[in-house]
Amino acid sequence: MREALRHNPDSLTQILHAVVGLPKEKQNQFSSLLERTELSSIISASSLIADRIAFLRTLEQAVFDPRWSKVIRERGGLQDA
């Protein structure tokens, strides 16, 4: 813990605040998850999911946001964008 604080205090502080700030039930869920899965795997899966959600939001804007209509004329035009 001391090494982590010395080398990356801002990130460690943010992580600790996030975990401590969780409701007790979520802390228990997180603890249970850590018993079954390595933290690095949880982080990798979460990053993958976050990236896919960001892609879907962008795709949703491209299809439904009128501001994009100037760039993308038809849904088939998504391939060209």
Legacy VTK file of the C-alpha trace (Angstrom):
# vtk DataFile Version 3.0
C-alpha trace
ASCII
DATASET POLYDATA
POINTS 81 float
0.000 0.000 0.000
2.830 2.354 0.871
4.522 1.668 -2.503
1.290 2.286 -4.379
0.794 5.573 -2.533
4.337 6.622 -3.315
4.177 5.806 -7.035
0.582 6.664 -7.937
-1.136 8.505 -5.085
-3.868 10.185 -7.151
-5.132 6.968 -8.711
-4.977 5.021 -5.472
-6.826 7.754 -3.615
-9.542 7.829 -6.280
-9.880 4.024 -6.180
-10.093 3.907 -2.391
-12.672 6.700 -2.274
-14.780 4.922 -4.894
-14.713 1.609 -3.010
-15.276 3.121 0.421
-18.098 5.254 -0.973
-20.010 2.213 -2.211
-23.081 1.141 -0.272
-22.422 -1.847 1.969
-24.319 -4.204 -0.362
-22.163 -3.169 -3.352
-18.989 -3.559 -1.272
-20.094 -7.093 -0.439
-20.823 -7.808 -4.115
-17.400 -6.480 -5.066
-15.732 -8.583 -2.389
-17.576 -11.674 -3.592
-16.579 -10.938 -7.159
-12.934 -10.601 -6.123
-13.105 -14.029 -4.487
-14.138 -15.562 -7.826
-12.262 -13.392 -10.325
-8.935 -11.577 -10.482
-9.195 -7.795 -10.358
-7.263 -7.454 -13.623
-9.905 -9.607 -15.358
-12.696 -7.470 -13.893
-10.952 -4.333 -15.159
-10.417 -5.817 -18.635
-14.052 -6.898 -18.926
-15.291 -3.533 -17.647
-13.103 -1.660 -20.137
-14.399 -3.789 -22.988
-17.997 -3.150 -21.949
-17.390 0.602 -21.531
-15.812 0.784 -25.001
-18.776 -1.041 -26.542
-21.257 1.245 -24.792
-19.365 4.294 -26.095
-19.462 2.841 -29.616
-23.204 2.175 -29.365
-23.834 5.744 -28.165
-21.880 7.105 -31.117
-23.752 4.817 -33.489
-27.060 5.935 -31.981
-26.108 9.574 -32.556
-25.062 8.830 -36.129
-28.409 7.209 -36.865
-30.805 9.450 -34.937
-29.144 12.837 -34.339
-30.227 15.367 -36.999
-26.838 17.101 -36.841
-25.229 14.003 -38.340
-27.603 14.026 -41.321
-25.316 16.472 -43.137
-22.485 13.969 -42.989
-24.406 10.716 -43.292
-27.251 10.862 -45.790
-28.477 7.306 -45.396
-27.883 4.482 -42.987
-25.883 2.828 -45.756
-23.598 5.846 -45.574
-22.439 4.730 -42.147
-19.920 2.512 -43.914
-18.332 5.595 -45.525
-18.118 7.638 -42.316
LINES 1 82
81 0 1 2 3 4 5 6 7 8 9 10 11 12 13 14 15 16 17 18 19 20 21 22 23 24 25 26 27 28 29 30 31 32 33 34 35 36 37 38 39 40 41 42 43 44 45 46 47 48 49 50 51 52 53 54 55 56 57 58 59 60 61 62 63 64 65 66 67 68 69 70 71 72 73 74 75 76 77 78 79 80
